[in-house]
Amino acid sequence: MQNIPLNLAEPGMKLAEAVTDENGLLLCGKGTELTETTISRISSMGINKITVEGHPMEIIEVEEKPPEVQLEELEQRFEKAASDPVMSMIKNMLEKKLKEKMEQKG
């Protein structure tokens, strides 16, 4: 059994768990074989992840770097574009988000 993003679902895969909406309404039962139509309908209901039988794909988890390291890398990446107002604005927005993340972690 594997939990996968819906955009990686393919026709022929079988649901290992029922798919329900946020109110618990059953959209597709356990064991349903996915078709293009089924995948489209599930997507249109706002579902982003499903659980399928087996392990049809290898999903690589990427370890996120600490915000402090990300801030250092941000400085390095934007140092050549310091005189560009648009790039400076982008850098400042990213820097603000990283600092907020650092504050949340304590």
MOPAC internal coordinates of N, CA, C and O (Angstrom, degrees):
PM7 1SCF
backbone

  N    0.0000 0     0.00 0     0.00 0    0    0    0
  C    1.4440 1     0.00 0     0.00 0    1    0    0
  C    1.5292 1   107.18 1     0.00 0    2    1    0
  O    1.2310 1   120.89 1   -43.64 1    3    2    1
  N    1.3452 1   115.90 1   136.36 1    3    2    1
  C    1.4597 1   120.37 1  -178.14 1    5    3    2
  C    1.5231 1   110.12 1  -143.04 1    6    5    3
  O    1.2310 1   121.31 1   -47.76 1    7    6    5
  N    1.3302 1   115.10 1   132.24 1    7    6    5
  C    1.4590 1   121.52 1   175.48 1    9    7    6
  C    1.5253 1   107.21 1   -87.06 1   10    9    7
  O    1.2310 1   120.23 1   -58.55 1   11   10    9
  N    1.3411 1   117.16 1   121.45 1   11   10    9
  C    1.4661 1   120.77 1  -176.49 1   13   11   10
  C    1.5265 1   110.74 1  -129.04 1   14   13   11
  O    1.2310 1   120.26 1   -26.15 1   15   14   13
  N    1.3311 1   117.11 1   153.85 1   15   14   13
  C    1.4656 1   119.34 1   172.07 1   17   15   14
  C    1.5282 1   109.17 1   -63.91 1   18   17   15
  O    1.2310 1   120.18 1   -38.86 1   19   18   17
  N    1.3156 1   117.26 1   141.14 1   19   18   17
  C    1.4642 1   121.13 1  -177.20 1   21   19   18
  C    1.5237 1   111.81 1   -59.00 1   22   21   19
  O    1.2310 1   120.02 1   147.53 1   23   22   21
  N    1.3302 1   117.57 1   -32.47 1   23   22   21
  C    1.4680 1   119.16 1  -178.57 1   25   23   22
  C    1.5306 1   112.66 1   -68.08 1   26   25   23
  O    1.2310 1   119.71 1   169.73 1   27   26   25
  N    1.3404 1   118.16 1   -10.27 1   27   26   25
  C    1.4637 1   121.42 1   175.82 1   29   27   26
  C    1.5272 1   112.25 1  -100.24 1   30   29   27
  O    1.2310 1   120.59 1   177.76 1   31   30   29
  N    1.3319 1   116.48 1    -2.24 1   31   30   29
  C    1.4664 1   120.42 1   178.95 1   33   31   30
  C    1.5241 1   109.81 1   -69.07 1   34   33   31
  O    1.2310 1   121.42 1   -34.81 1   35   34   33
  N    1.3321 1   114.89 1   145.19 1   35   34   33
  C    1.4626 1   120.81 1  -179.55 1   37   35   34
  C    1.5213 1   110.07 1  -130.84 1   38   37   35
  O    1.2310 1   120.34 1   -30.20 1   39   38   37
  N    1.3319 1   116.95 1   149.80 1   39   38   37
  C    1.4600 1   119.81 1   175.21 1   41   39   38
  C    1.5313 1   110.03 1   -55.54 1   42   41   39
  O    1.2310 1   121.26 1   -39.78 1   43   42   41
  N    1.3233 1   115.20 1   140.22 1   43   42   41
  C    1.4598 1   120.47 1  -179.72 1   45   43   42
  C    1.5193 1   112.89 1   101.95 1   46   45   43
  O    1.2310 1   119.87 1   156.58 1   47   46   45
  N    1.3328 1   117.85 1   -23.42 1   47   46   45
  C    1.4668 1   120.30 1   175.99 1   49   47   46
  C    1.5209 1   108.10 1   -69.08 1   50   49   47
  O    1.2310 1   120.81 1   -29.04 1   51   50   49
  N    1.3576 1   116.06 1   150.96 1   51   50   49
  C    1.4650 1   120.64 1   178.97 1   53   51   50
  C    1.5163 1   110.00 1  -114.11 1   54   53   51
  O    1.2310 1   121.39 1   -40.66 1   55   54   53
  N    1.3316 1   114.94 1   139.34 1   55   54   53
  C    1.4571 1   120.42 1   178.87 1   57   55   54
  C    1.5248 1   110.39 1   -70.74 1   58   57   55
  O    1.2310 1   120.43 1   -50.52 1   59   58   57
  N    1.3259 1   116.78 1   129.48 1   59   58   57
  C    1.4596 1   121.92 1   176.42 1   61   59   58
  C    1.5257 1   110.43 1   -89.10 1   62   61   59
  O    1.2310 1   120.92 1   160.79 1   63   62   61
  N    1.3217 1   115.85 1   -19.21 1   63   62   61
  C    1.4647 1   121.85 1   177.38 1   65   63   62
  C    1.5241 1   108.16 1  -137.51 1   66   65   63
  O    1.2310 1   121.24 1   -27.99 1   67   66   65
  N    1.3202 1   115.23 1   152.01 1   67   66   65
  C    1.4636 1   119.83 1   176.96 1   69   67   66
  C    1.5228 1   109.59 1   -64.17 1   70   69   67
  O    1.2310 1   120.86 1   -29.43 1   71   70   69
  N    1.3162 1   115.96 1   150.57 1   71   70   69
  C    1.4644 1   121.83 1   176.24 1   73   71   70
  C    1.5218 1   107.14 1  -104.77 1   74   73   71
  O    1.2310 1   121.06 1   -55.47 1   75   74   73
  N    1.3345 1   115.57 1   124.53 1   75   74   73
  C    1.4619 1   121.09 1   179.15 1   77   75   74
  C    1.5250 1   109.65 1  -125.79 1   78   77   75
  O    1.2310 1   121.05 1   -22.14 1   79   78   77
  N    1.3283 1   115.60 1   157.86 1   79   78   77
  C    1.4617 1   118.88 1   176.17 1   81   79   78
  C    1.5253 1   109.06 1   -85.48 1   82   81   79
  O    1.2310 1   120.38 1     3.50 1   83   82   81
  N    1.3387 1   116.88 1  -176.50 1   83   82   81
  C    1.4676 1   120.87 1  -176.40 1   85   83   82
  C    1.5207 1   112.91 1   -64.50 1   86   85   83
  O    1.2310 1   119.94 1   162.46 1   87   86   85
  N    1.3333 1   117.73 1   -17.54 1   87   86   85
  C    1.4646 1   121.77 1   178.12 1   89   87   86
  C    1.5237 1   112.70 1   -95.45 1   90   89   87
  O    1.2310 1   120.46 1  -177.98 1   91   90   89
  N    1.3313 1   116.72 1     2.02 1   91   90   89
  C    1.4522 1   120.73 1  -179.98 1   93   91   90
  C    1.5179 1   114.27 1    86.86 1   94   93   91
  O    1.2310 1   120.04 1  -175.40 1   95   94   93
  N    1.3266 1   117.53 1     4.60 1   95   94   93
  C    1.4622 1   121.80 1   179.18 1   97   95   94
  C    1.5296 1   109.37 1   -70.46 1   98   97   95
  O    1.2310 1   120.52 1   -51.71 1   99   98   97
  N    1.3201 1   116.61 1   128.29 1   99   98   97
  C    1.4619 1   121.78 1  -178.85 1  101   99   98
  C    1.5246 1   110.92 1   -69.26 1  102  101   99
  O    1.2310 1   120.74 1   -56.57 1  103  102  101
  N    1.3315 1   116.18 1   123.43 1  103  102  101
  C    1.4644 1   121.57 1   177.59 1  105  103  102
  C    1.5186 1   111.07 1  -100.62 1  106  105  103
  O    1.2310 1   120.29 1   138.79 1  107  106  105
  N    1.3421 1   117.05 1   -41.21 1  107  106  105
  C    1.4740 1   123.19 1   177.60 1  109  107  106
  C    1.5178 1   108.12 1  -147.48 1  110  109  107
  O    1.2310 1   120.92 1   -43.02 1  111  110  109
  N    1.3153 1   115.85 1   136.98 1  111  110  109
  C    1.4497 1   119.97 1  -178.83 1  113  111  110
  C    1.5180 1   113.69 1   -82.44 1  114  113  111
  O    1.2310 1   121.51 1   -19.36 1  115  114  113
  N    1.3290 1   114.72 1   160.64 1  115  114  113
  C    1.4577 1   121.71 1   175.20 1  117  115  114
  C    1.5253 1   108.57 1   -57.60 1  118  117  115
  O    1.2310 1   120.42 1   -42.50 1  119  118  117
  N    1.3348 1   116.81 1   137.50 1  119  118  117
  C    1.4538 1   121.47 1   178.68 1  121  119  118
  C    1.5161 1   114.32 1    90.43 1  122  121  119
  O    1.2310 1   120.13 1   174.56 1  123  122  121
  N    1.3297 1   117.36 1    -5.44 1  123  122  121
  C    1.4667 1   120.78 1   178.71 1  125  123  122
  C    1.5198 1   109.89 1   -64.58 1  126  125  123
  O    1.2310 1   120.55 1   -48.44 1  127  126  125
  N    1.3347 1   116.56 1   131.56 1  127  126  125
  C    1.4620 1   120.50 1   175.01 1  129  127  126
  C    1.5233 1   107.98 1   -84.78 1  130  129  127
  O    1.2310 1   121.13 1   -53.29 1  131  130  129
  N    1.3215 1   115.45 1   126.71 1  131  130  129
  C    1.4614 1   120.34 1  -176.62 1  133  131  130
  C    1.5217 1   112.10 1   -73.26 1  134  133  131
  O    1.2310 1   121.67 1   -38.27 1  135  134  133
  N    1.3260 1   114.42 1   141.73 1  135  134  133
  C    1.4643 1   122.48 1   172.32 1  137  135  134
  C    1.5271 1   106.06 1  -125.04 1  138  137  135
  O    1.2310 1   120.37 1    -9.38 1  139  138  137
  N    1.3213 1   116.91 1   170.62 1  139  138  137
  C    1.4726 1   120.27 1   176.35 1  141  139  138
  C    1.5266 1   109.90 1   -56.97 1  142  141  139
  O    1.2310 1   120.80 1   137.57 1  143  142  141
  N    1.3318 1   116.07 1   -42.43 1  143  142  141
  C    1.4609 1   121.27 1  -179.05 1  145  143  142
  C    1.5235 1   111.02 1   -63.48 1  146  145  143
  O    1.2310 1   120.36 1   134.72 1  147  146  145
  N    1.3292 1   116.93 1   -45.28 1  147  146  145
  C    1.4642 1   121.08 1  -179.81 1  149  147  146
  C    1.5225 1   110.41 1   -61.54 1  150  149  147
  O    1.2310 1   120.69 1   134.68 1  151  150  149
  N    1.3227 1   116.30 1   -45.32 1  151  150  149
  C    1.4672 1   120.75 1   179.99 1  153  151  150
  C    1.5298 1   110.06 1   -60.97 1  154  153  151
  O    1.2310 1   120.20 1   136.36 1  155  154  153
  N    1.3205 1   117.23 1   -43.64 1  155  154  153
  C    1.4724 1   121.40 1   178.87 1  157  155  154
  C    1.5216 1   111.58 1   -62.42 1  158  157  155
  O    1.2310 1   120.47 1   138.04 1  159  158  157
  N    1.3169 1   116.70 1   -41.96 1  159  158  157
  C    1.4715 1   120.46 1  -179.54 1  161  159  158
  C    1.5264 1   111.07 1   -66.28 1  162  161  159
  O    1.2310 1   120.80 1   136.95 1  163  162  161
  N    1.3303 1   116.08 1   -43.05 1  163  162  161
  C    1.4692 1   119.71 1   178.34 1  165  163  162
  C    1.5278 1   109.37 1   -61.30 1  166  165  163
  O    1.2310 1   120.69 1   136.53 1  167  166  165
  N    1.3116 1   116.28 1   -43.47 1  167  166  165
  C    1.4667 1   121.34 1   179.33 1  169  167  166
  C    1.5226 1   111.52 1   -61.60 1  170  169  167
  O    1.2310 1   120.51 1   138.33 1  171  170  169
  N    1.3216 1   116.63 1   -41.67 1  171  170  169
  C    1.4695 1   120.65 1  -178.82 1  173  171  170
  C    1.5270 1   112.23 1   -66.28 1  174  173  171
  O    1.2310 1   120.40 1   162.13 1  175  174  173
  N    1.3299 1   116.85 1   -17.87 1  175  174  173
  C    1.4630 1   121.37 1   178.37 1  177  175  174
  C    1.5314 1   111.84 1   -89.56 1  178  177  175
  O    1.2310 1   120.76 1  -176.98 1  179  178  177
  N    1.3399 1   116.16 1     3.02 1  179  178  177
  C    1.4667 1   120.20 1   176.47 1  181  179  178
  C    1.5153 1   114.96 1    85.52 1  182  181  179
  O    1.2310 1   120.19 1  -166.28 1  183  182  181
  N    1.3263 1   117.23 1    13.72 1  183  182  181
  C    1.4637 1   121.19 1   178.75 1  185  183  182
  C    1.5278 1   108.28 1   -82.74 1  186  185  183
  O    1.2310 1   120.29 1   -48.34 1  187  186  185
  N    1.3344 1   117.05 1   131.66 1  187  186  185
  C    1.4629 1   121.27 1  -177.97 1  189  187  186
  C    1.5217 1   114.12 1  -106.73 1  190  189  187
  O    1.2310 1   120.30 1   155.75 1  191  190  189
  N    1.3406 1   117.03 1   -24.25 1  191  190  189
  C    1.4664 1   120.78 1  -177.75 1  193  191  190
  C    1.5166 1   109.69 1  -134.49 1  194  193  191
  O    1.2310 1   121.32 1   -31.30 1  195  194  193
  N    1.3306 1   115.07 1   148.70 1  195  194  193
  C    1.4616 1   121.49 1   175.97 1  197  195  194
  C    1.5216 1   108.31 1  -137.39 1  198  197  195
  O    1.2310 1   120.75 1   -16.89 1  199  198  197
  N    1.3274 1   116.18 1   163.11 1  199  198  197
  C    1.4568 1   121.20 1   176.65 1  201  199  198
  C    1.5168 1   108.01 1  -112.70 1  202  201  199
  O    1.2310 1   120.98 1   -57.23 1  203  202  201
  N    1.3338 1   115.73 1   122.77 1  203  202  201
  C    1.4617 1   121.49 1  -177.62 1  205  203  202
  C    1.5254 1   110.31 1  -114.23 1  206  205  203
  O    1.2310 1   121.17 1   -18.44 1  207  206  205
  N    1.3320 1   115.36 1   161.56 1  207  206  205
  C    1.4625 1   121.08 1   179.13 1  209  207  206
  C    1.5238 1   110.41 1   -70.84 1  210  209  207
  O    1.2310 1   121.41 1   -31.35 1  211  210  209
  N    1.3374 1   114.90 1   148.65 1  211  210  209
  C    1.4600 1   120.42 1   177.58 1  213  211  210
  C    1.5172 1   112.02 1    71.28 1  214  213  211
  O    1.2310 1   121.43 1    19.33 1  215  214  213
  N    1.3158 1   114.88 1  -160.67 1  215  214  213
  C    1.4677 1   122.76 1   177.23 1  217  215  214
  C    1.5192 1   107.37 1  -131.81 1  218  217  215
  O    1.2310 1   120.56 1  -103.21 1  219  218  217
  N    1.3387 1   116.54 1    76.79 1  219  218  217
  C    1.4580 1   119.81 1  -173.40 1  221  219  218
  C    1.5237 1   115.09 1   -69.79 1  222  221  219
  O    1.2310 1   120.17 1   164.42 1  223  222  221
  N    1.3269 1   117.28 1   -15.58 1  223  222  221
  C    1.4632 1   117.75 1  -178.30 1  225  223  222
  C    1.5147 1   110.76 1  -149.65 1  226  225  223
  O    1.2310 1   121.74 1   -25.40 1  227  226  225
  N    1.3134 1   114.28 1   154.60 1  227  226  225
  C    1.4503 1   120.84 1   176.14 1  229  227  226
  C    1.5241 1   107.38 1   -94.74 1  230  229  227
  O    1.2310 1   121.21 1   -62.63 1  231  230  229
  N    1.3174 1   115.29 1   117.37 1  231  230  229
  C    1.4560 1   120.41 1   178.21 1  233  231  230
  C    1.5191 1   106.83 1  -105.83 1  234  233  231
  O    1.2310 1   121.02 1   -60.68 1  235  234  233
  N    1.3118 1   115.65 1   119.32 1  235  234  233
  C    1.4569 1   121.12 1  -176.91 1  237  235  234
  C    1.5248 1   108.93 1   -91.85 1  238  237  235
  O    1.2310 1   121.34 1   -57.64 1  239  238  237
  N    1.3163 1   115.05 1   122.36 1  239  238  237
  C    1.4551 1   120.10 1   176.38 1  241  239  238
  C    1.5268 1   107.87 1   -84.03 1  242  241  239
  O    1.2310 1   120.65 1   -50.54 1  243  242  241
  N    1.3072 1   116.36 1   129.46 1  243  242  241
  C    1.4529 1   121.31 1   179.66 1  245  243  242
  C    1.5220 1   108.17 1   -98.31 1  246  245  243
  O    1.2310 1   121.41 1   -54.10 1  247  246  245
  N    1.3275 1   114.90 1   125.90 1  247  246  245
  C    1.4542 1   119.44 1   179.61 1  249  247  246
  C    1.5233 1   109.05 1   -76.46 1  250  249  247
  O    1.2310 1   120.94 1   -52.86 1  251  250  249
  N    1.3058 1   115.80 1   127.14 1  251  250  249
  C    1.4609 1   120.67 1  -179.08 1  253  251  250
  C    1.5207 1   109.58 1   -80.34 1  254  253  251
  O    1.2310 1   120.88 1   -43.89 1  255  254  253
  N    1.3165 1   115.93 1   136.11 1  255  254  253
  C    1.4625 1   121.44 1   178.42 1  257  255  254
  C    1.5223 1   108.74 1   -73.28 1  258  257  255
  O    1.2310 1   120.54 1   -28.95 1  259  258  257
  N    1.3368 1   116.58 1   151.05 1  259  258  257
  C    1.4666 1   119.16 1   176.72 1  261  259  258
  C    1.5305 1   110.51 1   -60.24 1  262  261  259
  O    1.2310 1   120.01 1   -31.50 1  263  262  261
  N    1.3355 1   117.59 1   148.50 1  263  262  261
  C    1.4695 1   120.48 1  -178.51 1  265  263  262
  C    1.5299 1   113.68 1   -56.02 1  266  265  263
  O    1.2310 1   120.43 1   146.85 1  267  266  265
  N    1.3303 1   116.79 1   -33.15 1  267  266  265
  C    1.4659 1   120.02 1   179.58 1  269  267  266
  C    1.5239 1   110.62 1   -62.04 1  270  269  267
  O    1.2310 1   120.63 1   137.38 1  271  270  269
  N    1.3243 1   116.40 1   -42.62 1  271  270  269
  C    1.4649 1   121.67 1   178.95 1  273  271  270
  C    1.5252 1   109.56 1   -68.03 1  274  273  271
  O    1.2310 1   120.64 1   139.44 1  275  274  273
  N    1.3202 1   116.38 1   -40.56 1  275  274  273
  C    1.4592 1   120.34 1   178.66 1  277  275  274
  C    1.5308 1   111.30 1   -62.28 1  278  277  275
  O    1.2310 1   120.41 1   142.70 1  279  278  277
  N    1.3426 1   116.83 1   -37.30 1  279  278  277
  C    1.4668 1   120.15 1   177.65 1  281  279  278
  C    1.5259 1   111.35 1   -64.05 1  282  281  279
  O    1.2310 1   120.76 1   137.18 1  283  282  281
  N    1.3367 1   116.16 1   -42.82 1  283  282  281
  C    1.4682 1   120.33 1   178.04 1  285  283  282
  C    1.5275 1   110.62 1   -60.97 1  286  285  283
  O    1.2310 1   120.71 1   134.96 1  287  286  285
  N    1.3216 1   116.25 1   -45.04 1  287  286  285
  C    1.4651 1   120.67 1   179.84 1  289  287  286
  C    1.5290 1   111.24 1   -65.67 1  290  289  287
  O    1.2310 1   120.46 1   144.64 1  291  290  289
  N    1.3141 1   116.73 1   -35.36 1  291  290  289
  C    1.4594 1   121.15 1   177.86 1  293  291  290
  C    1.5297 1   110.39 1   -61.57 1  294  293  291
  O    1.2310 1   120.83 1   135.02 1  295  294  293
  N    1.3209 1   116.02 1   -44.98 1  295  294  293
  C    1.4712 1   120.51 1   177.99 1  297  295  294
  C    1.5245 1   110.64 1   -58.69 1  298  297  295
  O    1.2310 1   120.71 1   134.52 1  299  298  297
  N    1.3272 1   116.25 1   -45.48 1  299  298  297
  C    1.4679 1   120.59 1  -178.78 1  301  299  298
  C    1.5254 1   111.38 1   -64.26 1  302  301  299
  O    1.2310 1   120.38 1   138.24 1  303  302  301
  N    1.2959 1   116.88 1   -41.76 1  303  302  301
  C    1.4671 1   120.59 1  -176.32 1  305  303  302
  C    1.5277 1   113.16 1   -69.36 1  306  305  303
  O    1.2310 1   120.73 1   150.29 1  307  306  305
  N    1.3119 1   116.21 1   -29.71 1  307  306  305
  C    1.4614 1   119.33 1  -175.58 1  309  307  306
  C    1.5254 1   113.83 1  -102.97 1  310  309  307
  O    1.2310 1   119.36 1   179.70 1  311  310  309
  N    1.3417 1   118.84 1    -0.30 1  311  310  309
  C    1.4606 1   119.68 1  -174.96 1  313  311  310
  C    1.5296 1   113.03 1   -62.98 1  314  313  311
  O    1.2310 1   119.27 1   147.61 1  315  314  313
  N    1.3164 1   118.99 1   -32.39 1  315  314  313
  C    1.4651 1   121.53 1  -179.89 1  317  315  314
  C    1.5281 1   112.33 1   -77.23 1  318  317  315
  O    1.2310 1   120.63 1   164.24 1  319  318  317
  N    1.3122 1   116.41 1   -15.76 1  319  318  317
  C    1.4675 1   120.19 1  -177.47 1  321  319  318
  C    1.5281 1   111.67 1  -108.54 1  322  321  319
  O    1.2310 1   120.36 1  -159.26 1  323  322  321
  N    1.3248 1   116.92 1    20.74 1  323  322  321
  C    1.4694 1   121.15 1  -175.64 1  325  323  322
  C    1.5242 1   113.02 1   -60.36 1  326  325  323
  O    1.2310 1   119.73 1   150.84 1  327  326  325
  N    1.3244 1   118.13 1   -29.16 1  327  326  325
  C    1.4680 1   120.66 1  -177.81 1  329  327  326
  C    1.5352 1   113.01 1   -85.65 1  330  329  327
  O    1.2310 1   120.21 1   172.41 1  331  330  329
  N    1.3147 1   117.21 1    -7.59 1  331  330  329
  C    1.4661 1   121.65 1  -179.69 1  333  331  330
  C    1.5332 1   108.82 1   -88.17 1  334  333  331
  O    1.2310 1   119.57 1   -63.82 1  335  334  333
  N    1.3408 1   118.43 1   116.18 1  335  334  333
  C    1.4688 1   120.28 1  -176.18 1  337  335  334
  C    1.5347 1   113.92 1   -62.55 1  338  337  335
  O    1.2310 1   119.96 1   144.40 1  339  338  337
  N    1.3092 1   117.68 1   -35.60 1  339  338  337
  C    1.4673 1   120.24 1   179.73 1  341  339  338
  C    1.5259 1   110.17 1   -68.66 1  342  341  339
  O    1.2310 1   120.60 1   134.98 1  343  342  341
  N    1.3210 1   116.46 1   -45.02 1  343  342  341
  C    1.4660 1   119.91 1   179.12 1  345  343  342
  C    1.5269 1   110.64 1   -65.37 1  346  345  343
  O    1.2310 1   120.17 1   143.73 1  347  346  345
  N    1.3199 1   117.29 1   -36.27 1  347  346  345
  C    1.4673 1   120.85 1   177.35 1  349  347  346
  C    1.5244 1   110.55 1   -64.32 1  350  349  347
  O    1.2310 1   120.59 1   140.79 1  351  350  349
  N    1.3221 1   116.47 1   -39.21 1  351  350  349
  C    1.4577 1   120.76 1   178.29 1  353  351  350
  C    1.5357 1   110.30 1   -64.12 1  354  353  351
  O    1.2310 1   120.33 1   136.31 1  355  354  353
  N    1.3199 1   116.98 1   -43.69 1  355  354  353
  C    1.4695 1   121.26 1   178.32 1  357  355  354
  C    1.5229 1   109.96 1   -61.94 1  358  357  355
  O    1.2310 1   120.68 1   134.22 1  359  358  357
  N    1.3256 1   116.30 1   -45.78 1  359  358  357
  C    1.4695 1   120.96 1   179.68 1  361  359  358
  C    1.5238 1   110.39 1   -59.77 1  362  361  359
  O    1.2310 1   120.33 1   135.20 1  363  362  361
  N    1.3274 1   116.98 1   -44.80 1  363  362  361
  C    1.4658 1   120.78 1  -179.27 1  365  363  362
  C    1.5256 1   111.96 1   -62.84 1  366  365  363
  O    1.2310 1   120.34 1   141.50 1  367  366  365
  N    1.3221 1   116.96 1   -38.50 1  367  366  365
  C    1.4673 1   120.52 1   178.07 1  369  367  366
  C    1.5268 1   110.57 1   -65.30 1  370  369  367
  O    1.2310 1   120.45 1   135.49 1  371  370  369
  N    1.3258 1   116.75 1   -44.51 1  371  370  369
  C    1.4609 1   120.53 1   179.03 1  373  371  370
  C    1.5254 1   110.97 1   -65.10 1  374  373  371
  O    1.2310 1   120.99 1   138.42 1  375  374  373
  N    1.3116 1   115.71 1   -41.58 1  375  374  373
  C    1.4623 1   121.18 1   179.45 1  377  375  374
  C    1.5296 1   110.56 1   -61.39 1  378  377  375
  O    1.2310 1   120.57 1   137.59 1  379  378  377
  N    1.3228 1   116.51 1   -42.41 1  379  378  377
  C    1.4654 1   121.36 1   178.59 1  381  379  378
  C    1.5302 1   110.70 1   -60.80 1  382  381  379
  O    1.2310 1   120.26 1   134.82 1  383  382  381
  N    1.3412 1   117.10 1   -45.18 1  383  382  381
  C    1.4720 1   121.16 1   179.57 1  385  383  382
  C    1.5291 1   111.20 1   -62.13 1  386  385  383
  O    1.2310 1   120.62 1   137.35 1  387  386  385
  N    1.3327 1   116.42 1   -42.65 1  387  386  385
  C    1.4639 1   119.90 1   179.80 1  389  387  386
  C    1.5259 1   111.17 1   -64.98 1  390  389  387
  O    1.2310 1   120.20 1   140.31 1  391  390  389
  N    1.3158 1   117.22 1   -39.69 1  391  390  389
  C    1.4678 1   120.33 1   178.71 1  393  391  390
  C    1.5265 1   110.84 1   -66.92 1  394  393  391
  O    1.2310 1   120.14 1   142.66 1  395  394  393
  N    1.3272 1   117.33 1   -37.34 1  395  394  393
  C    1.4696 1   120.77 1   175.56 1  397  395  394
  C    1.5225 1   110.30 1   -62.46 1  398  397  395
  O    1.2310 1   120.90 1   138.62 1  399  398  397
  N    1.3242 1   115.89 1   -41.38 1  399  398  397
  C    1.4648 1   120.82 1   178.87 1  401  399  398
  C    1.5290 1   110.37 1   -63.21 1  402  401  399
  O    1.2310 1   120.50 1   140.34 1  403  402  401
  N    1.3399 1   116.65 1   -39.66 1  403  402  401
  C    1.4635 1   121.04 1   178.80 1  405  403  402
  C    1.5264 1   110.59 1   -64.36 1  406  405  403
  O    1.2310 1   120.20 1   139.19 1  407  406  405
  N    1.3282 1   117.22 1   -40.81 1  407  406  405
  C    1.4631 1   121.42 1   179.57 1  409  407  406
  C    1.5257 1   111.36 1   -65.61 1  410  409  407
  O    1.2310 1   120.27 1   142.43 1  411  410  409
  N    1.3297 1   117.09 1   -37.57 1  411  410  409
  C    1.4650 1   121.37 1   179.66 1  413  411  410
  C    1.5187 1   111.31 1   -65.72 1  414  413  411
  O    1.2310 1   120.58 1   143.73 1  415  414  413
  N    1.3363 1   116.49 1   -36.27 1  415  414  413
  C    1.4666 1   120.23 1  -179.95 1  417  415  414
  C    1.5197 1   111.37 1   -75.16 1  418  417  415
  O    1.2310 1   120.56 1   163.14 1  419  418  417
  N    1.3210 1   116.54 1   -16.86 1  419  418  417
  C    1.4515 1   121.66 1   176.14 1  421  419  418
  C    1.4483 1   112.35 1    88.44 1  422  421  419
  O    1.2310 1   120.10 1   180.00 1  423  422  421

